[in-house]
Amino acid sequence: MRYCIRSIFQVCAAFLSVHYLHAAKIGELTDAHWLDQAVRFWTFQDPAVYNALLGVLFMGVSCGLLGGFIVVRRLALVGDTLSHAVLPGVAIGFLWAGGKDPWAIFVGAVLAGLLGTGLVSLIVRTTRIREDSALGMVLAGFYAVGICLFTMIQQLNVSGKGGLDKFLFGQAAALSNADVKKMGAIAFLAVVLVAFFYKEFLVLSFDRAFGVTLRIAARWLDALLMMLLAFAIVVSLQACGVVLVSAMLITP
């Protein structure tokens, strides 16, 4: 217990010291006192801090809640595949709208993710390729197509293409009010649906055969879980990117 309390104090001291240095650096540019900068930061008067905090909070709720069922079902690679499969949809949504239209990118990414998941199921059912191999094929193929489309977009004479790299690596500080609202809506939807179908999800995750004998609509609930997972991944791309969103599903 003593070591735990000491660690908490050390972490708090580190955060305060880092923020002190950061506030002093800002003060050199704005001629404001470091204490004023610290108060402004910790009271969330800056919209960037407010949006980043809320966005990451909503992302943790949706990804952590859905990721638990994914890990229990031993489908961690499915989340990784889905996060990489949405990349071509982001590029296609950008090309279709002719710019960074949030809803066009959202729809394109969700459709690409669902297409990747369906393609994995099709490969497993119609060939002798194992599921893990099919997941690897779809992950590499869709990610390669997405990188090619992103490279092509950078060579086009269109506006708004400068921030597309944020979908690869993420930037929580660049979240807008519209992004936070979408993340909050998806987090709310995930909480409501998981709470409503919690018993069914739990049974199918631990004993699928027993769930089928209880006449639970396993395929429909699996599709619902994949759809929620696709929604959560797509709205999280702007915050943590394609590369790290799978960690947000597995780590919690």
C-alpha positions as CSV (number, residue, x, y, z in Angstrom):
1,M,0.0,0.0,0.0
2,R,2.9,2.3,0.9
3,Y,4.5,1.8,-2.5
4,C,1.2,2.4,-4.3
5,I,0.7,5.7,-2.5
6,R,4.3,6.7,-3.3
7,S,3.8,5.8,-7.0
8,I,0.7,7.9,-7.2
9,F,2.5,10.9,-5.7
10,Q,5.4,10.4,-8.1
11,V,3.0,10.3,-11.1
12,C,1.2,13.5,-9.9
13,A,4.5,15.3,-9.3
14,A,5.7,14.3,-12.8
15,F,2.5,15.6,-14.4
16,L,2.7,18.9,-12.4
17,S,6.4,19.4,-13.3
18,V,5.8,18.7,-17.0
19,H,2.8,21.1,-17.0
20,Y,4.8,23.7,-15.2
21,L,7.5,23.6,-17.9
22,H,4.9,23.6,-20.6
23,A,3.0,26.6,-19.1
24,A,6.2,28.5,-18.6
25,K,7.1,28.0,-22.3
26,I,3.7,29.2,-23.3
27,G,4.1,32.2,-21.0
28,E,7.2,33.2,-22.8
29,L,5.2,33.6,-26.0
30,T,2.0,35.1,-24.5
31,D,3.5,37.1,-21.6
32,A,1.0,35.3,-19.3
33,H,1.9,33.9,-15.9
34,W,2.5,30.2,-15.6
35,L,-0.2,29.9,-13.0
36,D,-2.8,31.4,-15.3
37,Q,-1.8,28.9,-18.0
38,A,-2.0,26.0,-15.5
39,V,-5.5,27.1,-14.3
40,R,-6.6,27.5,-17.9
41,F,-5.4,23.9,-18.7
42,W,-6.8,22.2,-15.7
43,T,-10.1,23.9,-15.8
44,F,-10.5,22.9,-19.5
45,Q,-11.0,26.4,-20.8
46,D,-9.1,25.4,-23.9
47,P,-11.5,23.7,-26.4
48,A,-8.6,21.5,-27.6
49,V,-8.1,20.0,-24.2
50,Y,-11.8,19.6,-23.6
51,N,-12.4,17.8,-26.9
52,A,-9.3,15.6,-26.5
53,L,-10.4,14.5,-23.0
54,L,-14.0,13.8,-23.9
55,G,-13.0,12.1,-27.1
56,V,-10.5,9.8,-25.4
57,L,-13.0,9.1,-22.6
58,F,-15.7,8.0,-25.1
59,M,-13.2,6.0,-27.1
60,G,-12.2,4.1,-23.9
61,V,-15.8,3.3,-23.1
62,S,-16.7,2.0,-26.5
63,C,-13.5,0.1,-27.3
64,G,-13.0,-1.3,-23.8
65,L,-16.6,-2.5,-23.6
66,L,-16.6,-4.2,-26.9
67,G,-13.0,-5.4,-26.7
68,G,-13.8,-7.5,-23.7
69,F,-16.1,-9.8,-25.8
70,I,-13.6,-9.8,-28.6
71,V,-10.8,-11.0,-26.3
72,V,-12.9,-13.6,-24.6
73,R,-14.0,-15.1,-28.0
74,R,-10.3,-15.2,-29.0
75,L,-11.0,-12.8,-31.9
76,A,-8.3,-10.2,-31.0
77,L,-6.9,-10.5,-34.6
78,V,-10.4,-9.7,-35.9
79,G,-10.2,-6.3,-34.3
80,D,-6.8,-5.7,-35.7
81,T,-7.9,-6.8,-39.2
82,L,-11.0,-4.6,-39.0
83,S,-9.0,-1.5,-37.9
84,H,-6.7,-1.9,-40.9
85,A,-9.5,-2.8,-43.3
86,V,-11.3,0.5,-42.8
87,L,-8.3,2.5,-44.3
88,P,-9.4,2.1,-48.0
89,G,-12.9,3.2,-46.9
90,V,-11.5,6.4,-45.5
91,A,-9.7,7.2,-48.8
92,I,-12.7,6.3,-50.9
93,G,-15.0,8.4,-48.7
94,F,-12.6,11.3,-49.2
95,L,-12.5,10.8,-53.0
96,W,-16.3,10.4,-53.2
97,A,-17.0,13.7,-51.2
98,G,-14.1,15.6,-52.9
99,G,-12.8,16.6,-49.4
100,K,-12.8,15.7,-45.7
101,D,-16.5,15.3,-45.3
102,P,-16.8,13.5,-41.9
103,W,-20.0,11.6,-42.8
104,A,-18.7,10.4,-46.1
105,I,-15.5,9.2,-44.5
106,F,-17.5,7.5,-41.7
107,V,-19.8,5.7,-44.1
108,G,-16.9,4.6,-46.4
109,A,-14.8,3.3,-43.5
110,V,-17.7,1.4,-41.9
111,L,-18.6,-0.2,-45.3
112,A,-14.9,-1.1,-45.9
113,G,-14.6,-2.7,-42.4
114,L,-17.8,-4.8,-42.9
115,L,-16.6,-5.8,-46.3
116,G,-13.3,-7.0,-44.9
117,T,-15.1,-9.0,-42.2
118,G,-17.4,-10.5,-44.8
119,L,-14.5,-11.4,-47.0
120,V,-12.8,-13.3,-44.2
121,S,-16.0,-15.3,-43.6
122,L,-16.3,-16.0,-47.3
123,I,-12.7,-17.2,-47.6
124,V,-13.0,-19.5,-44.6
125,R,-16.3,-21.0,-45.8
126,T,-15.3,-21.6,-49.5
127,T,-11.6,-22.5,-49.2
128,R,-9.4,-24.6,-47.0
129,I,-7.6,-21.6,-45.7
130,R,-7.7,-21.3,-41.9
131,E,-9.3,-18.3,-40.2
132,D,-6.0,-16.8,-38.9
133,S,-4.5,-17.0,-42.4
134,A,-7.6,-15.4,-44.0
135,L,-7.4,-12.6,-41.4
136,G,-3.8,-12.0,-42.2
137,M,-4.5,-11.9,-45.9
138,V,-7.4,-9.4,-45.6
139,L,-5.4,-7.2,-43.2
140,A,-2.4,-7.0,-45.5
141,G,-4.5,-6.6,-48.6
142,F,-6.8,-3.9,-47.4
143,Y,-4.0,-2.0,-45.7
144,A,-1.9,-2.0,-48.8
145,V,-4.9,-0.8,-50.9
146,G,-5.4,2.0,-48.4
147,I,-1.8,3.1,-48.5
148,C,-1.9,3.2,-52.3
149,L,-5.1,5.3,-52.3
150,F,-3.6,7.7,-49.7
151,T,-0.5,8.1,-51.9
152,M,-2.7,8.8,-54.9
153,I,-4.7,11.4,-53.0
154,Q,-1.5,13.2,-52.0
155,Q,-0.7,13.6,-55.7
156,L,-4.2,15.0,-56.6
157,N,-5.0,18.7,-56.8
158,V,-7.7,18.7,-54.1
159,S,-8.1,20.6,-50.9
160,G,-8.2,19.2,-47.4
161,K,-5.8,16.3,-48.0
162,G,-3.2,17.6,-45.5
163,G,-4.8,16.0,-42.4
164,L,-5.4,12.5,-43.8
165,D,-2.3,11.1,-42.2
166,K,-4.0,11.6,-38.8
167,F,-6.1,8.5,-39.7
168,L,-2.9,6.5,-39.7
169,F,-1.3,7.6,-36.5
170,G,-4.0,9.7,-34.8
171,Q,-4.0,13.1,-33.1
172,A,-6.3,13.5,-30.2
173,A,-5.5,17.2,-29.9
174,A,-7.1,17.8,-33.4
175,L,-10.5,16.4,-32.5
176,S,-13.3,18.7,-33.4
177,N,-16.7,19.1,-31.7
178,A,-18.3,17.0,-34.5
179,D,-15.8,14.2,-33.9
180,V,-16.5,14.2,-30.1
181,K,-20.3,14.1,-30.7
182,K,-19.9,11.1,-33.0
183,M,-17.7,9.3,-30.5
184,G,-20.2,10.1,-27.7
185,A,-23.1,8.8,-29.8
186,I,-21.3,5.5,-30.6
187,A,-20.3,5.1,-27.0
188,F,-23.9,5.6,-25.9
189,L,-25.1,3.2,-28.5
190,A,-22.6,0.6,-27.5
191,V,-23.5,0.9,-23.8
192,V,-27.2,0.6,-24.5
193,L,-27.0,-2.4,-26.8
194,V,-24.5,-4.3,-24.7
195,A,-26.7,-3.7,-21.6
196,F,-29.8,-4.9,-23.4
197,F,-28.1,-8.0,-24.9
198,Y,-25.6,-8.6,-22.1
199,K,-26.8,-12.1,-21.2
200,E,-26.8,-13.2,-24.8
201,F,-23.4,-11.8,-25.5
202,L,-22.0,-13.4,-22.4
203,V,-23.4,-16.9,-23.2
204,L,-22.2,-16.8,-26.8
205,S,-18.8,-15.6,-25.7
206,F,-18.2,-18.4,-23.1
207,D,-20.3,-21.3,-24.5
208,R,-21.6,-20.8,-28.0
209,A,-23.1,-24.3,-28.3
210,F,-25.1,-23.8,-25.1
211,G,-26.3,-20.5,-26.5
212,V,-27.5,-22.1,-29.7
213,T,-29.4,-24.7,-27.7
214,L,-31.2,-21.9,-26.0
215,R,-32.3,-20.6,-29.4
216,I,-30.3,-17.4,-29.2
217,A,-29.9,-15.7,-32.5
218,A,-26.2,-16.2,-32.6
219,R,-25.6,-15.0,-36.2
220,W,-27.6,-11.9,-35.7
221,L,-25.9,-11.0,-32.5
222,D,-22.5,-11.7,-34.0
223,A,-23.3,-9.3,-36.8
224,L,-24.5,-6.7,-34.3
225,L,-21.2,-7.0,-32.4
226,M,-19.2,-6.7,-35.5
227,M,-21.2,-3.6,-36.6
228,L,-20.7,-2.0,-33.2
229,L,-17.0,-2.8,-33.4
230,A,-16.7,-1.2,-36.8
231,F,-18.5,1.9,-35.6
232,A,-16.2,2.1,-32.5
233,I,-13.0,1.6,-34.6
234,V,-14.0,4.2,-37.2
235,V,-14.8,7.0,-34.8
236,S,-11.5,6.2,-32.9
237,L,-9.3,6.6,-35.9
238,Q,-9.0,10.4,-35.5
239,A,-7.8,10.0,-31.9
240,C,-5.3,7.1,-32.0
241,G,-5.1,6.0,-35.6
242,V,-5.2,2.7,-37.5
243,V,-2.0,1.5,-35.9
244,L,-3.1,1.8,-32.2
245,V,-6.8,1.4,-32.2
246,S,-6.5,-2.4,-32.0
247,A,-4.5,-1.9,-28.7
248,M,-7.5,0.1,-27.4
249,L,-9.6,-3.0,-28.0
250,I,-7.3,-5.6,-26.5
251,T,-5.5,-3.8,-23.6
252,P,-8.6,-2.9,-21.4
